[in-house]
């Protein structure tokens, strides 16, 4: 199926964004053998349901460029799909964008199509990609006493499920940058991979670069003015919080690799582990090398930013 | 019930934030006559469920300072509650904050307590308030052609359910400010009130001031860098979008008054109505004076920012 040569058949590349919070994940979880069975709790399932509104002759099956877990967001990701129209004309790409966005708006779903393009029938959104950029967003909360104080501190509530709040006694951003450098380049990332159903052929991957950008409190959206209202402000020291954006760029990543590398970098910056511990985890690639003091970062701080072709 | 004189009884003022998206509203919707019946789909119901974890002798009934509709958020609002401990000691305010935040964190609910304070037993979070500040957040999308183009345009997805996207051909911020001036001061706001179950004694209210703050695209959180990834950027002109924060300050507001006044101000700025139309709506206070070309703004752009005492 899916030849652009046959009349009415064409392959489309769709760029889209989503907030992952209400979905079980990006990837369809109902087996494909049961044709036509909708999977409304996944991003892929919703794209397919939206495409059916165009009334194509075929049953649309969406190929996702990247799998994201439940709760992970995407600012610009891609998928491709083959569609056959009922006449000999192909679907207008702009109409596909319109039709999908109308469906997502009506259903109040946090998915939006950015653009739709016609592509050749040998284009594959996953295989043709040359690199991917991920962002992990953290709000670091400095505290002097025990961990419970983070529960007494004010959190910018509008970042709920969009950012990870992380409490620590000390934070050394330079040390985080130093530990990030250890991950750059080609490594066997077996230690940083979580178990998944389909095992990859190789756990050797290249991380092109990791950038850590520190933001001042006032740089963050409405947090600057209005998450810090008068009543709350009296007990809040603006130096208590550090907003960090950690960018990961590479051709491809293993299952949970970004969340586990990010966790190790944060742990280095907060003194839970040191650079030697991280070097060990990289030098002896094994599930047993994972340092148990490091906890994998939660999904809701992770954003797939872009897929480069 | 609720005397601070009896042993173990005390009244507490709780400052808290929430994201309204998953709730049916802030106010308990299950009748109070059925004691102990939980109402988990409202903010008030969740506060009461959380307070029960402290094992007070009485059944905690929370008084909310402000009612917000389903989907409306609060950055800093208040409630008060009377609690009786099982011994003669009163509950430590800090422990109430801790207990509630632990409960909200565990249940993954977008509610966070900012602080808890002991207050006198004649303090009433609603009656003692001297003013309230609301914020309405809009992202204005300028377009030249028909309305469908907004569905083809990129939207900063992380603002989904946190901001209102509004499409318009022309936007005149100065005209919006001029129309906002018409609302300031004491007026009969009957035209701007929506029907509700309990009718207020008077529809005469005072709006102290309305401020309209225009934000540049780069001032907005991660939108600046990452809602505008390379693939999307090629078709996006940064002048297409205007981020507007509209602040309303007043002693109290009628049901849906902020969303309807905001809608009128936006309609004036985008040429749907003119200043004369708004003057008419204020001068003849009646449900029949509402201009049908103006559509009440959706709840998810509205934030209760602060309650001043």
Interface residues (C-beta under 8 A of the other chain):
Chain A: X15 X17 X18 X19 X73 X75 X76 X78 X94 X97 X98 X101 X102 X105 X110 X112 X114 X115 X133 X135 X137 X148 X151 X152 X154 X155 X157 X158 X160 X161 X162 X220 X221 X222 X223 X225 X226 X227 X229 X230 X231 X232 X235 X245 X303 X305 X306 X307 X308
Chain B: X15 X17 X18 X19 X73 X75 X76 X78 X94 X97 X98 X101 X102 X105 X110 X112 X114 X115 X133 X135 X137 X148 X151 X152 X154 X155 X157 X158 X160 X161 X162 X219 X220 X221 X222 X223 X225 X226 X227 X229 X230 X231 X232 X235 X245 X303 X305 X306 X307 X308
